[in-house]
Amino acid sequence: MTDPADLAHAVLLRVAEFVRALPPDQLAALADGTAKLAVVDRTRRAARPAAAPAPAGVDADRVRTDLAAIGDRTAGARYLADLKLTVAKLRALAKELGIAVPSKAKKADIEHDILQWTVGRRLDSAAISRPPAARN
């Protein structure tokens, strides 16, 4: 179909099918001008806006407190595993804890980063600040 009249007819038929399936509130919004139809070229990949991070589903302050009370990385890892968080929820938790994680990080990497910045840094700091053993 290259004739503009035929193309216009085909487009109007598709628009009519679309409009017929709209719920009454959307149809009313189109009629009064508060909504509009738009042409979206599906052959081009439009940049999608970044999705807002999902909430972690756990209380970040409680997790921070619990991890601060844990004395070793293994127990911290077990604690995080017991929360059974998805990758998205782990990302959200890390963000709430103020921990940056790479965008391509896998679940184990995110858990490692959370542990390093909560339990690990505290343990490393304690080890560094410990006085040296007395020499005889």
Secondary structure, 3 states (H helix, E strand, C coil): CCCHHHHHHHHHHHHHHHHHCCCHHHHHHHHHCCCCCCCCCCCCCCCCCCCCCCCCCCCHHHHHHHHHHCCCHHHHHHHHHHHCCCHHHHHHHHHHCCCCCCCCCCHHHHHHHHHHHHHHHHHHHHHHHCCCCCCC
